Amino acid sequence: MTTIDIGHADGLRKIKLTDLPHDGSLTDWATATLLATIRDNQLKSGTKLPTEQVLCEALDVSRTVVREAIARLKAEGRLTSRRGSGIFVADPPLTNSPLLGTPQNLAEILDMLELRLAVEVEAASLAASRMTAQGLIELDNAMRGFEDSVVNWQGASDADFAFHTAVARASGNPQFVRFLEGIRATAIPRRSLDAQFPDADARTEYLRRLTLEHEAIHDAIVDRDPETAAATMRTHLEGSRRRYRRWSSRTEKVSTPDQGKSTA
């Protein structure tokens, strides 16, 4: 387990990075390692993150990997920038929201996607109107992170959530980010839907389709086109509802093979 020094009110303090297996891309692994270290309370809320150079040496990765990992964690609300001071561990997202909970069936996922339509379409529109230079960097990093996740199914859900959170953060309204954090268990539920794909090629094709949809949202926001940003987000979420509805129909047919047979 790697030990690094971080600044503390009483001087330097040693922390231990949580050991994780090297699964997926280096960015996925670095992100997961930093997040696990935060969750293990080695990096407490309010703690200043070590410098990029220190993290590069501790994780044995490039600056690009460290920067992308930090951008993902910032997009998820686990890290926050303080102008002139650096990057700090943020307060943990609320865990007692009544919106939290693992979906019990695909119908509940469809309900959640309908709710997300009402919120995220407006968030995308506002993001296009209010995009800042820092927001653009985070959105670009989140987009690249999702593109990298196409080959890593397990990392795709986190990368997808990071992209949607980056859009919400770019809106300039923190309540959009809090909403997504509150529904995280149901927002990107593909881990529970893995069995719906017949093989790895089908999963990869699905992720490539989502990449194109994300790119359309990203480009509209970068172009500062609120109307197109809202329209592309709506197309994306409505497309997800249609896909989940098809999966739901297939599941019902498999689980109740005798239903629907004609008795005439």
C-alpha positions in Angstrom: 0.0 0.0 0.0 1.5 3.4 -1.1 2.0 6.0 1.6 2.1 9.8 0.7 2.4 13.0 2.7 -0.3 15.6 2.7 -0.5 19.0 4.2 -2.4 19.3 7.5 -3.0 22.0 10.1 -0.4 20.3 12.3 2.1 19.8 9.5 2.5 16.9 7.2 0.4 13.8 7.7 0.9 10.4 6.1 -2.0 8.7 4.4 -2.3 5.3 2.7 -3.8 5.0 -0.7 -6.3 2.2 -0.9 -5.0 -0.8 -2.9 -7.2 -1.8 -5.8 -6.7 -4.3 -8.6 -5.7 -2.7 -12.0 -9.0 -3.3 -13.8 -10.0 -1.3 -16.9 -8.1 1.7 -18.0 -5.5 3.6 -16.0 -7.9 6.5 -15.6 -10.6 4.2 -14.3 -8.2 2.6 -11.8 -6.7 6.0 -10.6 -10.2 7.4 -10.2 -11.4 4.3 -8.2 -8.2 4.4 -6.1 -8.7 8.0 -5.1 -12.4 7.5 -4.4 -11.7 4.4 -2.3 -9.1 6.4 -0.3 -11.7 9.1 0.3 -14.3 6.5 1.4 -11.8 4.8 3.6 -11.5 8.2 5.4 -7.8 8.5 4.6 -8.6 11.6 2.7 -11.2 13.4 4.9 -13.6 16.1 3.9 -11.8 19.4 3.7 -8.4 17.9 3.1 -6.3 19.5 0.4 -5.5 17.0 -2.3 -1.7 16.3 -2.9 -0.1 17.9 -5.9 -0.4 16.3 -9.4 3.3 15.4 -9.2 2.9 13.6 -5.8 -0.2 11.7 -7.1 1.6 10.8 -10.4 4.5 9.3 -8.4 2.3 7.6 -5.9 0.0 6.0 -8.5 2.8 5.6 -11.1 0.7 7.2 -13.8 1.0 10.2 -16.1 -0.2 13.7 -15.4 -3.0 13.2 -18.0 -4.4 10.2 -16.1 -4.3 12.1 -12.7 -6.0 15.2 -14.3 -8.7 13.1 -15.8 -9.2 11.2 -12.5 -9.5 14.5 -10.6 -11.9 15.9 -13.2 -14.2 12.8 -12.8 -14.2 13.1 -9.1 -14.9 16.8 -9.3 -17.8 16.1 -11.7 -19.2 13.6 -9.2 -18.9 16.2 -6.4 -16.2 14.3 -4.4 -13.6 17.0 -5.0 -13.9 20.8 -5.3 -11.6 23.6 -6.4 -10.9 26.6 -4.3 -9.6 29.5 -6.3 -6.0 30.2 -5.3 -5.9 27.4 -2.8 -6.0 24.1 -4.7 -8.3 21.1 -4.8 -10.0 19.8 -1.7 -12.0 16.7 -0.7 -15.7 17.8 -0.7 -18.4 16.9 1.8 -19.8 13.5 0.9 -23.1 13.5 -1.1 -26.3 13.2 0.9 -27.2 9.5 1.5 -30.5 10.0 3.2 -32.4 11.3 0.2 -35.8 9.7 -0.3 -34.9 9.4 -4.0 -32.1 7.0 -3.2 -32.5 3.2 -3.6 -31.8 0.4 -5.9 -34.5 0.0 -8.6 -36.6 -3.1 -8.0 -37.6 -3.6 -11.7 -37.2 -2.0 -15.1 -40.5 -0.2 -14.7 -39.0 1.8 -11.9 -36.0 2.7 -14.2 -38.5 4.0 -16.8 -40.1 6.1 -14.1 -36.8 7.6 -13.1 -35.8 8.3 -16.7 -39.0 10.2 -17.1 -38.2 12.3 -14.0 -34.7 12.9 -15.3 -36.2 14.3 -18.5 -37.9 17.0 -16.6 -34.6 18.0 -14.9 -31.7 17.3 -17.2 -33.1 18.8 -20.3 -33.3 22.2 -18.6 -29.8 21.6 -17.0 -28.3 21.1 -20.5 -30.0 24.2 -21.8 -28.6 26.3 -18.9 -25.2 24.7 -19.3 -25.1 26.0 -22.9 -26.0 29.5 -21.6 -23.6 29.6 -18.6 -20.6 27.5 -19.6 -17.4 28.7 -18.0 -13.8 27.8 -18.9 -13.5 25.5 -15.9 -16.9 23.9 -16.8 -15.7 23.3 -20.3 -12.6 21.5 -19.1 -14.6 19.3 -16.8 -17.1 18.5 -19.6 -14.3 17.7 -22.0 -12.7 15.4 -19.5 -16.0 13.7 -18.7 -16.6 13.2 -22.5 -13.1 11.6 -22.9 -13.7 9.5 -19.9 -16.8 8.0 -21.3 -15.2 7.4 -24.7 -12.4 5.5 -22.9 -15.0 3.4 -21.0 -16.4 1.8 -24.2 -14.0 -1.1 -23.7 -14.7 -1.4 -20.0 -18.3 -2.2 -19.2 -17.8 -2.0 -15.5 -16.4 1.5 -15.7 -19.1 2.7 -18.1 -21.7 3.5 -15.5 -19.4 5.7 -13.5 -18.2 7.4 -16.6 -21.7 8.0 -17.8 -22.7 9.4 -14.4 -19.7 11.7 -14.5 -20.7 13.1 -17.9 -24.3 13.9 -16.8 -22.9 15.4 -13.6 -20.5 17.6 -15.5 -23.5 18.9 -17.6 -25.4 19.5 -14.4 -22.4 21.3 -12.8 -22.0 23.5 -15.9 -25.6 24.7 -15.5 -24.3 26.8 -12.6 -27.1 25.6 -10.3 -25.8 23.2 -7.6 -29.3 21.8 -7.1 -29.0 19.9 -10.4 -25.9 18.2 -9.1 -27.5 17.4 -5.8 -30.5 15.9 -7.6 -28.3 13.6 -9.6 -26.3 12.6 -6.5 -29.6 11.8 -4.8 -30.8 9.4 -7.5 -27.4 7.9 -8.3 -28.4 4.4 -7.5 -31.1 4.6 -10.2 -29.6 7.2 -12.6 -27.2 4.9 -14.4 -28.5 1.3 -13.7 -26.7 -0.6 -16.4 -24.8 -2.9 -14.0 -28.1 -4.5 -13.1 -29.0 -4.8 -16.8 -25.9 -6.6 -18.0 -27.8 -9.8 -18.6 -29.9 -8.0 -21.2 -27.1 -8.1 -23.7 -26.4 -11.4 -25.6 -22.6 -10.8 -25.8 -19.8 -8.3 -25.3 -20.2 -7.0 -28.9 -23.8 -6.0 -28.2 -22.7 -4.1 -25.0 -19.9 -2.3 -26.9 -22.3 -1.3 -29.7 -24.7 0.1 -27.1 -22.0 2.1 -25.5 -20.8 3.4 -28.9 -24.4 4.6 -29.6 -24.4 6.4 -26.2 -21.1 8.0 -27.1 -22.6 9.6 -30.2 -25.5 10.9 -28.1 -23.2 12.3 -25.5 -21.1 13.9 -28.2 -24.2 15.7 -29.6 -25.0 17.1 -26.1 -21.4 18.1 -25.5 -21.1 19.8 -28.9 -24.3 21.8 -28.4 -23.2 23.0 -25.0 -19.7 23.9 -26.3 -21.4 25.8 -29.2 -23.5 27.7 -26.6 -26.7 26.6 -28.2 -29.3 26.1 -25.5 -32.1 24.9 -27.8 -30.0 22.2 -29.4 -28.4 21.2 -26.0 -31.9 20.7 -24.6 -33.1 18.8 -27.7 -30.1 16.5 -27.7 -30.4 15.7 -24.0 -34.1 15.0 -24.6 -33.3 12.7 -27.5 -30.7 10.9 -25.4 -32.9 10.3 -22.4 -36.0 9.4 -24.5 -33.8 7.0 -26.4 -32.8 5.4 -23.1 -36.4 5.0 -22.1 -37.2 3.3 -25.4 -34.3 0.9 -25.0 -35.2 0.0 -21.4 -38.8 -0.5 -22.4 -37.7 -3.0 -25.0 -35.6 -4.8 -22.4 -38.5 -4.8 -20.0 -40.7 -6.4 -22.7 -38.2 -9.1 -23.3 -37.8 -9.8 -19.6 -41.5 -10.2 -19.2 -41.7 -12.6 -22.1 -38.9 -14.7 -20.6 -40.2 -14.7 -17.1 -43.9 -15.4 -18.1 -43.6 -17.6 -21.2 -47.2 -18.8 -21.0 -48.8 -15.3 -20.9 -50.1 -13.8 -24.0 -50.9 -17.1 -25.7 -54.2 -17.1 -27.6 -57.0 -19.3 -26.1 -59.3 -18.8 -29.1 
